[in-house]
């Protein structure tokens, strides 16, 4: 019997102001542990949860991401949010990647384990049920057991 989704990729979205080794390490671990073909880094153009006055310009943040991933063959940077109007939402990006890659591809979304607990409260989150699976990366200082106990 053939697998429903023989190809797997992940999207890692973020403000990336700046992108850092923690982001890259989380993506590397997800790539290996989940058998992903690649990780696509999406720089938030105008994140709905942050003021654009408090972050670096989007082109600067995108350039930082692009430089950080350019020599890693399984990583790529995407300008998908640079071509949208504000605000931009992760769920819209995931649906766009699903359309681009097609039904043979399973798309995952990489986020911090602590952020996973707040995703249900993100704008439009309730309109995106089942569009992807999540990969949660544990950040320093967060105990997996404590967080797991608070997931309904």
Residue pairs with C-beta under 8 A, 6 or more apart in sequence:
4 106
5 103
5 104
5 105
5 106
6 104
7 37
7 101
7 104
7 105
7 106
8 34
8 35
8 36
8 37
8 105
8 106
8 107
8 108
9 36
9 37
9 38
9 39
9 40
9 97
9 101
9 105
9 106
9 107
9 108
10 27
10 30
10 31
10 34
10 36
10 38
10 39
10 40
10 107
10 108
10 109
10 110
10 135
11 39
11 40
11 42
11 90
11 93
11 94
11 97
11 107
11 108
11 109
11 110
11 132
12 23
12 26
12 27
12 39
12 40
12 41
12 42
12 109
12 110
12 111
13 41
13 42
13 43
13 44
13 81
13 90
13 93
13 109
13 111
14 23
14 41
14 42
14 43
14 44
15 43
15 44
15 47
15 50
15 55
15 61
16 23
16 41
16 43
16 44
16 61
16 64
16 65
17 55
17 56
17 61
18 56
18 61
18 64
19 41
19 61
19 64
19 65
19 68
22 139
22 140
23 41
23 68
24 68
24 69
24 72
24 75
26 110
26 112
26 137
27 39
27 41
27 75
27 110
29 137
30 36
30 39
30 108
30 110
30 135
30 137
31 38
31 39
31 74
34 108
34 135
36 74
36 108
37 74
38 74
38 75
38 76
39 74
39 75
39 76
39 110
40 75
40 76
40 77
40 78
40 97
41 65
41 68
41 69
41 75
41 76
41 77
41 78
42 78
42 80
42 81
42 90
42 93
43 58
43 61
43 62
43 65
43 77
43 78
43 81
43 82
44 50
44 58
44 61
44 81
44 88
45 58
45 81
45 82
45 84
45 86
45 88
46 52
46 58
46 81
46 86
46 87
46 88
47 55
47 87
47 88
48 87
48 88
48 89
48 122
48 123
49 122
55 61
58 81
58 82
59 82
62 77
62 79
62 82
65 77
66 77
69 75
69 76
69 77
70 77
78 93
80 93
80 96
80 97
81 88
81 93
84 92
87 123
89 122
89 123
89 124
90 109
90 122
91 124
91 125
91 127
91 128
91 131
92 124
94 107
94 109
94 128
94 131
94 132
95 128
95 131
97 107
98 105
98 107
98 131
98 132
101 107
106 133
107 131
107 132
108 132
108 133
108 134
108 135
109 132
109 133
109 134
109 135
110 134
110 135
110 137
111 119
111 134
111 135
111 136
111 137
112 136
112 137
112 138
112 139
112 142
113 136
113 137
113 138
113 139
113 142
113 144
113 147
114 139
114 142
114 147
116 134
116 136
116 147
116 151
117 147
117 150
117 151
119 125
119 134
120 126
138 144
